[in-house]
Amino acid sequence: LAQGASSRRVAASTSRRMGRRPIGRWRLRPLLCPAAAIAAVTWAPLRWSRSLALPSRGAALAVAGGILASTAGLGVGGRVTQAATLARAMTVSTEAVGAATPAEEAKLPDVAAADGPTTNEQDQREAAALREEGRAGGGAASDAVLARLPQVIIDEGTYKYVLMKVQGESGEQRHLVRGKLGASYHKDVAAPYVRECQSLGVSVDILGGGRIRHTPESRSIMIYGFSYGYPWVDGAGHEITAELVRAAYPGYDVRWSNEGY
């Protein structure tokens, strides 16, 4: 017994000289709950990547890595801070479903690389006038007429598109996606369809727009960017377009991003 006690004193003395304190059960106990919580939270993104269809399992691994990195530098006395960090990490927004990954956003073209002209004052005036014209006209069509309008009409390649909301006499509403290869401005995409809807007695509201990159070879569709002529109205965005395109193109990988032009 005396020899064992002496050995423990020597070990404790050596630890102090090396700048470390002896580790006992009382010092390990505060680590157990944070360690268990970290393990649970870092495993959760791997499970969510299947159930929520996140852009890739790599995104889930990135979430898990971020959680570990954010908690690695905290000491035993930082249990409150650890708990707050874990609580923030648990807040995973489902709005990311179908959104482009950072690597995909980096590949999006910018204004300098965009096809066709961007905008000018004349274009913006004409776009605003067409938007008001669509809102003011029509509205007398039956629901049957409204139902016959295809929700998605897009081309192959990269081009500008608009998202529109149409309404008939009963107040029934539908969203329409229209994209046209070679259109110089977003108003050039919208104009033919606004006039068609008006002739059918359907009112049209142009909600906004951007660009679409449709690649049939890889069965992928990327929706991105914005429109100078048609800035988004409140509550509208690419996520609505993405849902409509997914329904129209089953089996395609459809992503969206607000980046690029």
N, C-alpha and C positions, 0 to 999 in steps of 0.2 A: 504493500500500500504506500509506504513511504517513497519507494522508487517510482511508482506511478505518479504520485503528486509532484515529485521533483521533475519528472518528464514534462508534465503539463505546464509547470512554471517556466521551464526552459523554452517550450514552444511559444508561450505567451510573450516572453521576453523577446524572442527572435522576431515574432510578428510585429511588435511595437517598433523594433529597430528598423524593420523594413517598411514602416509606414502603414501597416495593416493592423486591424484590431481582430482579436480572435472571434471566430464565428460560432455562435451558440444557437440553440434552438429558438431562444427568444428573439434573435435578430432575423431568423428566416421566416418566422410566423407572419409578419406584416406583408411579406412578398407573396403569400399563397393566394389570397383573393385577387390582387391585381394580375398575377400570372394566369390564373384560371380565366379571368375576364378577357385578358388579351388573347388567349388561345381561342376562346369562344368567338370573339369578334372577328379575329383574322380568318377563322374558318367560315364564318357566315357569308362573306362575299363570294366564296367558291360555290356555296349552295345557291346564292341569289343569281349567279351567272347563268345557271340552268333555268331557274323558274322565271326570271324576269327577262331573259334573252338579251342581256347586255351586249354591247357591240362585240366583245370577245372576252375569253377567259383571261386574256392578258390584262384587261381593264380591272377584273376582279383581283388578280394578283397585285396590281398596282395599288388598289385600295388596301389590301392586306399589308403590303410593304410599307405604305404610308402610316398605317396604325402602329406597326412595330417601331418605325423610325421616330414617330412622335412621342413614344413612351420610353424608348431606350435610354434617354438621357436623364430620366427622373430618378431621384434617390428614394430610399425607403421612406423618408419623411414627407415625400410628395404625394401621398395617397389621395388627397383631395384633388390635386391637380390631375393625377392619373384618371380619377373618376370622371372629371369634367372632359378630359380629352377623349375618353372612351365613349361618353355620351354624345359628343359631337361626331365621332366616327360612326356611331350607329345611325345617324341621320342620313340615310341614303335616299336620294330623290329618284323617283321613278320617271321623272322627266327626261332622264338620260337615255331611256330606252329608245333605240333607233337612231340616236344622235351619232354624228361622226366622231371617230377617235382623233386625238391630236395629230397622229401621223397622217390620217386622211385629210384633215384640215390643212396641213402643211403643203399638200399637193394641189390644193385648190388654186385656180388662176387668180391673179390680182387684176386691178384695173388696167395696168399696162399690157397684160397678156390677154385681156378679154377680146372676144370676137366682136367686131362692129363698133360703132360709136357708142359713147356712154350717154351723154345727155347734153342739152342746151336749153336756153330759156324758152325758145319756141316749142320745143318738144314738151317741156313741163307745162306750158300753157295749154297745149292741145290735149295732153293727158288729163289735166284737171277738168277741161271742158267735157271730154268723153266720159269721165267718171260721173259728173253731174247729169249728163244726158242719160246715162244708163239708169241712174237712180230715179229720175223724173218720169221716164217713159214706161209703158207697159203696166203689168200688174193685173191684167184682166184674164189671163190664161187659166185654164182648168188644171187640176192636179194631174190629169192624164197627160196633158201637154208637157208639164214640168217633168214627169217621170220618163218621158221619151228622150230627154236630153242626156247624152252620154256624159258621165261624170268626169272622165279623163280622156283627153285627146292630146297626145304628145308624139313627137317625132323621135328618130334615132339621132345620135350625135349630141352636141353641146349647143344650147340655145337659151333664149329668154322665155320665161313663162309668167302667167298671171293666175291668181286664185280669185274666183268670182263667187258671189252668192246670188242666186236667183230666187224669185218669189212670184207666186201666182195669186189668183183672186182670193183663194181661201186663206192665204197667209202661209201656206206650206212653203218651206225653204229647202234649197239644196245647194251644195258647194260643187263648183265645176273647176277643173284644172285644164288650162289650155296652154300649150307650148308650140312654138313654130320655129323651125330651123330657118335661119337666114333673116329673121326679123331684126331690123335695126334698133327699134325701140320697143319698150313694153306696150305702148299704145298701139303699135302695129300688130302685136299679137292679139290684143283685146278687141280692137275695132270691129273686125268681121263678125265676131261672136256677139258683141253688144248689139249690132244691127240685126243679126239673125234673131236674137231673143226679143228685141223690140217688135219685129214683124210677127212674132208668135204671141205677143201680148204678155211677155214676161219681163218684169223689171230686173235690172242687173246692178249689183254693187261690186265694183272692183276692189277687193280687199287688200291687195298688195301683190308682190311678185319677187322674182329672182331669176335664177338659172337652173337648168336641169342638164345633167350629163348622163345620157342613156347609152349604155354599152351592152347590146344584146349578146355579144360573144361571151361575156362573163356573167350575163344575167344580173346586171347591177344597175342601179339608178341612184345618182347622187343629186340631191336638191340643196341648193346653197345660195349665198349672196343676198342681194336686195335690189330694189328698184328705186331710182331717183324719182321717176314720174309717179309711181304709186307706192308711197311709204305705207307700211302696214297700219291698218286701222286697229283700234283696241280689240284685243281678244283673238286676233288672227295671226297666223304665222306658218312657217314651213311644216310644223308638225301636223297640221290639218291636211296639207298637200300630201305628206308622206303616207298618212293613213289611207287616203283615197287611192294613191298610186299602188300601195301594197294590195288593196282589194282588186284593182284592175290588172295587176301583174303578179299573180300568185307564183311563188317559187323564186322570185327575184329578191336580191339583197338590196333593200331600199334604205338609204341613210339620208340625214339632213344636217345642215350646219348653217349658222348665221354668218360664218366667215366667208371670205372670198368675194368675188364679184363676177 
